[in-house]
Amino acid sequence: MPKNLRVRVGFSFQCFNFISVKKSLQHIYSHFLLSQENVREIMDAHDEVNITKGDILLSEGQIAAAYYIVEDGLVRAYVNGLDGSEITTEFFIENEIVIIPSSLFQKIPSAENVQAVTDCTLFKIDYEKFQELFHRQEGLREWGRAWFSYQLFTMKQRSLDMITETASARYLKLMKDKPQIIRQAPLKHIATYLGITDTSLSRIRKEIIAK
């Protein structure tokens, strides 16, 4: 855990700053089978975590013990290439879940690193707390199935895009769907995420501006 990681624990639901909480937690945990009481319990299980740019939330080889929801900031997952370079595999923007599912749920060492791209405010829930709620709340189980289904869809779509779309088209799609990444992530991270070089990405950006 980063030295400057600060965790605020022991909130009650009534003590939450709703202006902050509604932005991420209520957005994430929205499902017709989740009652208000269910959502309150889920919110109480989260701790607010503040991290700084460059902090590592999970290192390659570690087993994930929690997942996070981004309240503010940008997080990425990356792997180390054979040549030692960092290849970004995923970005996590506001109102998204930062998670390495295989490590968290199968309890295997992570193949990826998870790092803060900017200073971030996150909400963290430990695996044990999630499991207790998951087995007790039918609504959370249905929410989980729906979430995983959507993640499988997006992963498949990204795989297809990497094969069937040009680099320019992939960049334009990223710019449209997640402009926060374009604004906040370094060029080198965006380039590896798109599967191209820094030079190619610079050329694409210049061509778009010229149009």
SULSUL-V566861 format. One record per run of one state. SS is the DSSP state (h for helix, s for strand, l for the rest). FROM is the first residue (numbers start at 1). TO is the last residue. If there is no record, write none. Layout:
# SULSUL-V566861
<<SS	FROM	TO> <SS	FROM	TO>>
This chain:
# SULSUL-V566861
<<l	1	5> <s	6	8> <l	9	12> <h	13	15> <l	16	17> <h	18	28> <l	29	35> <h	36	44> <l	45	46> <s	47	51> <l	52	55> <s	56	58> <l	59	65> <s	66	72> <l	73	74> <s	75	80> <l	81	85> <s	86	92> <l	93	96> <s	97	98> <l	99	100> <h	101	106> <l	107	112> <s	113	116> <l	117	119> <s	120	126> <h	127	136> <l	137	137> <h	138	164> <l	165	166> <h	167	177> <l	178	178> <h	179	184> <l	185	186> <h	187	194> <l	195	197> <h	198	210> <l	211	211>>
